[in-house]
Amino acid sequence: MPILKFDNVSKFFGTTVAVYQLNLEIEEGEFFGFLGPNGAGKTTTIKMATGLLHPTEGRITIGGFDIQKYPEAAKRLIGYIPDSPFIYEKLTGREFLYFVGGLYGMSERSIRNRVEWLFDLFKIGDWGDELAGSYSHGMKQKIVFSSALLHNPKLIIIDEPLVGLDPQSQKLVKDVLSQLVSMNHTVFMSTHTLPVAEELCTRIGIIHEGKLLQTGTLDELKEQAHTKGTSLESLFLDLTGGRLEVWFPQE
């Protein structure tokens, strides 16, 4: 059984088609990269998968649970990291993580042990006990990553994971995600950073104008597009019509 399944899923906003007839299965232990230009439908897909938006048509299941019919059971399997991290600014990072642990029904002992481990893992240190209103974007992102991993989810869903992180933190996040996948967790990641997708993902899907164009390993995608030896960037631009002619006016 796939850990994440989209069954003929569409999302309309009035007459605007955001996602159209998406059929996709993600297996346990995959690091799946979900790529597409701005406005392609990536974030809408992620918000439907996490229960933040309802599909207009179709069905999404997490570990066999329909996200609309059994939201609590499905969401217990998910750790979600949005592109814009949100933390209650009147709480410290530690207090926020204790709050999240309570929402998942974790025992105080489990929360304490996991929080100490996550503080050490993400090098959060003393600033984790300061009010979140004083945090930089990167600091908030580390706390949000920690909250997503706190309950040890089977599926981690991430929208642009490296935005606002310094190079050292980016390397740490990539290492953490790769290690989780090696432990049979699953990562579903939307990103514009094609080299990151090329480096980390075991399988890739490319969406454009709400439609899933192709899925496969990088080698499979290149073979389907008859572009062996080219980069993911070249393949992506060819599939999405992203190549533009650059010109400058004459003096």
C-alpha positions as CSV (number, residue, x, y, z in Angstrom):
1,M,0.0,0.0,0.0
2,P,1.4,3.4,-0.9
3,I,2.0,5.9,2.0
4,L,0.5,8.7,-0.1
5,K,-2.0,8.3,-3.0
6,F,-3.7,10.9,-5.2
7,D,-6.6,9.3,-7.0
8,N,-7.9,11.4,-9.9
9,V,-7.6,14.6,-7.8
10,S,-8.6,18.0,-9.2
11,K,-8.8,21.4,-7.6
12,F,-10.7,24.4,-9.1
13,F,-10.9,27.9,-7.8
14,G,-13.9,29.2,-9.7
15,T,-13.0,28.8,-13.3
16,T,-9.3,28.5,-12.6
17,V,-7.9,25.0,-12.8
18,A,-5.1,24.6,-10.1
19,V,-4.7,20.8,-10.3
20,Y,-6.3,18.5,-12.9
21,Q,-6.9,14.8,-12.6
22,L,-3.7,14.1,-10.6
23,N,-3.0,10.3,-10.2
24,L,0.2,9.6,-8.2
25,E,1.4,7.0,-5.7
26,I,4.3,7.5,-3.3
27,E,5.7,4.4,-1.7
28,E,7.3,4.1,1.7
29,G,11.0,4.9,1.8
30,E,10.9,7.2,-1.3
31,F,12.4,10.7,-1.5
32,F,10.0,12.2,-4.0
33,G,10.7,15.5,-5.7
34,F,7.7,17.5,-6.9
35,L,8.9,20.0,-9.4
36,G,7.1,22.7,-11.5
37,P,7.2,26.4,-12.4
38,N,5.5,29.1,-10.3
39,G,1.7,28.5,-10.4
40,A,2.0,24.9,-11.6
41,G,-0.1,23.5,-8.7
42,K,2.6,22.3,-6.3
43,T,1.5,24.2,-3.2
44,T,-2.1,23.5,-3.9
45,T,-1.3,19.8,-4.2
46,I,0.6,19.9,-0.9
47,K,-2.2,21.7,0.9
48,M,-4.7,19.1,-0.3
49,A,-2.4,16.3,0.9
50,T,-2.2,17.9,4.4
51,G,-5.9,18.5,4.6
52,L,-5.6,22.3,4.4
53,L,-7.6,22.4,1.2
54,H,-10.4,20.0,0.0
55,P,-10.1,18.5,-3.5
56,T,-12.9,19.5,-5.9
57,E,-12.8,16.0,-7.2
58,G,-10.9,12.8,-6.4
59,R,-9.5,11.2,-3.2
60,I,-6.3,11.5,-1.3
61,T,-5.2,8.8,1.2
62,I,-2.3,8.7,3.7
63,G,-1.4,5.3,4.8
64,G,-4.8,4.1,3.6
65,F,-6.7,6.8,5.4
66,D,-8.8,9.2,3.4
67,I,-7.6,12.6,4.5
68,Q,-11.2,14.0,4.2
69,K,-13.0,11.2,6.0
70,Y,-10.4,10.3,8.6
71,P,-8.3,13.5,9.1
72,E,-7.0,12.8,12.6
73,A,-5.7,9.3,11.7
74,A,-4.2,10.5,8.4
75,K,-2.5,13.6,10.0
76,R,-0.9,11.5,12.7
77,L,1.2,10.0,9.9
78,I,2.3,13.4,8.5
79,G,4.9,15.9,9.4
80,Y,4.3,19.2,7.4
81,I,6.8,21.9,6.7
82,P,5.3,24.9,4.8
83,D,7.3,27.3,2.7
84,S,6.6,30.2,5.2
85,P,7.2,29.0,8.8
86,F,4.6,30.0,11.4
87,I,5.2,30.0,15.1
88,Y,3.2,31.7,17.8
89,E,5.4,34.7,18.6
90,K,4.5,34.8,22.3
91,L,5.8,31.3,22.8
92,T,9.4,30.2,23.0
93,G,10.6,27.6,20.5
94,R,10.6,25.0,23.3
95,E,7.1,26.0,24.4
96,F,5.8,25.7,20.8
97,L,7.2,22.2,20.5
98,Y,5.6,21.2,23.8
99,F,2.3,22.6,22.4
100,V,2.6,20.6,19.2
101,G,3.5,17.4,21.1
102,G,0.3,17.9,23.2
103,L,-1.8,18.2,20.0
104,Y,-0.4,14.8,19.0
105,G,-1.2,13.3,22.4
106,M,2.4,12.6,23.2
107,S,3.4,11.9,26.8
108,E,5.4,14.7,28.6
109,R,8.4,12.4,28.9
110,S,8.3,11.6,25.1
111,I,8.0,15.3,24.3
112,R,10.9,16.2,26.6
113,N,13.2,13.5,25.1
114,R,12.3,14.4,21.5
115,V,12.7,18.1,22.1
116,E,16.2,17.7,23.6
117,W,17.2,15.5,20.7
118,L,15.8,18.0,18.1
119,F,17.5,20.9,19.9
120,D,20.8,19.1,19.6
121,L,20.1,17.9,16.1
122,F,19.3,21.4,14.7
123,K,21.9,23.2,16.9
124,I,19.1,25.3,18.4
125,G,20.8,26.0,21.7
126,D,19.9,28.7,24.1
127,W,17.8,30.8,21.6
128,G,15.2,28.0,21.7
129,D,14.1,29.4,25.1
130,E,13.7,32.9,23.7
131,L,10.4,34.3,22.4
132,A,9.8,33.3,18.8
133,G,9.0,36.9,18.0
134,S,12.7,37.6,18.0
135,Y,13.6,34.8,15.7
136,S,15.1,35.2,12.2
137,H,13.5,33.3,9.3
138,G,16.1,30.6,9.5
139,M,15.6,30.1,13.3
140,K,11.8,29.8,12.7
141,Q,12.4,27.3,10.0
142,K,14.5,25.1,12.4
143,I,11.7,25.1,15.0
144,V,9.1,24.2,12.3
145,F,11.3,21.4,11.1
146,S,11.6,20.2,14.7
147,S,7.8,20.4,15.1
148,A,7.3,18.3,12.0
149,L,9.6,15.6,13.2
150,L,8.5,15.7,16.8
151,H,6.0,12.8,16.6
152,N,8.2,10.6,14.4
153,P,5.9,10.7,11.3
154,K,6.0,8.2,8.5
155,L,5.6,10.9,5.8
156,I,7.3,14.3,5.8
157,I,5.7,16.8,3.4
158,I,7.8,19.8,2.6
159,D,7.2,22.9,0.5
160,E,10.5,24.6,-0.4
161,P,12.6,23.2,2.5
162,L,15.8,25.3,2.2
163,V,14.3,28.9,1.8
164,G,16.0,31.3,4.3
165,L,18.6,28.8,5.6
166,D,22.3,29.4,5.5
167,P,24.6,26.9,3.7
168,Q,25.5,25.1,6.9
169,S,21.8,24.7,7.9
170,Q,20.9,23.6,4.3
171,K,23.5,20.8,4.5
172,L,22.1,19.8,7.9
173,V,18.6,19.6,6.6
174,K,19.6,17.6,3.5
175,D,21.5,15.2,5.7
176,V,18.6,14.8,8.1
177,L,16.1,14.1,5.3
178,S,18.4,11.6,3.6
179,Q,18.9,9.8,6.9
180,L,15.1,9.6,7.5
181,V,14.6,8.1,4.1
182,S,17.3,5.5,4.8
183,M,15.2,4.6,7.9
184,N,12.2,4.0,5.6
185,H,10.5,7.3,6.3
186,T,9.1,9.0,3.2
187,V,9.7,12.5,2.0
188,F,7.5,14.4,-0.5
189,M,9.3,17.6,-1.3
190,S,8.3,20.5,-3.5
191,T,11.3,22.7,-4.5
192,H,12.5,25.1,-7.1
193,T,16.1,24.2,-6.4
194,L,16.7,21.7,-9.1
195,P,20.3,20.7,-8.0
196,V,18.8,19.8,-4.6
197,A,16.2,17.6,-6.3
198,E,18.9,16.0,-8.5
199,E,21.1,15.4,-5.5
200,L,18.5,13.9,-3.1
201,C,15.4,12.5,-4.8
202,T,15.0,8.9,-5.7
203,R,12.0,9.8,-8.0
204,I,10.8,13.0,-9.5
205,G,7.4,14.3,-10.8
206,I,7.1,17.3,-13.0
207,I,3.8,19.3,-12.9
208,H,2.9,22.1,-15.3
209,E,-0.3,24.1,-15.5
210,G,-2.0,21.7,-13.0
211,K,-1.2,18.6,-14.9
212,L,1.4,16.0,-14.0
213,L,3.6,15.6,-17.1
214,Q,6.0,12.8,-16.1
215,T,7.3,10.8,-13.2
216,G,10.3,8.6,-12.8
217,T,13.9,8.5,-11.7
218,L,16.2,11.1,-13.3
219,D,17.5,8.5,-15.7
220,E,14.0,7.4,-16.6
221,L,12.9,10.9,-17.2
222,K,15.9,11.6,-19.5
223,E,15.2,8.4,-21.4
224,Q,11.5,9.3,-21.9
225,A,12.5,12.8,-23.1
226,H,15.4,11.3,-25.3
227,T,17.8,13.7,-23.6
228,K,20.4,11.3,-22.0
229,G,23.3,13.1,-20.5
230,T,21.6,16.4,-20.0
231,S,20.9,18.1,-16.6
232,L,17.7,18.0,-14.7
233,E,17.5,21.8,-15.4
234,S,17.6,21.2,-19.2
235,L,15.0,18.5,-19.0
236,F,12.7,20.6,-16.8
237,L,12.9,23.6,-19.1
238,D,12.2,21.4,-22.2
239,L,9.1,19.8,-20.5
240,T,7.7,23.1,-19.2
241,G,8.5,25.4,-22.1
242,G,10.7,27.5,-19.8
243,R,13.4,28.3,-22.3
244,L,13.3,32.0,-23.1
245,E,15.3,34.0,-25.6
246,V,17.2,36.8,-23.8
247,W,17.9,40.0,-25.7
248,F,19.2,43.4,-24.9
249,P,18.3,46.7,-26.6
250,Q,20.9,48.2,-28.9
251,E,22.6,51.4,-27.6
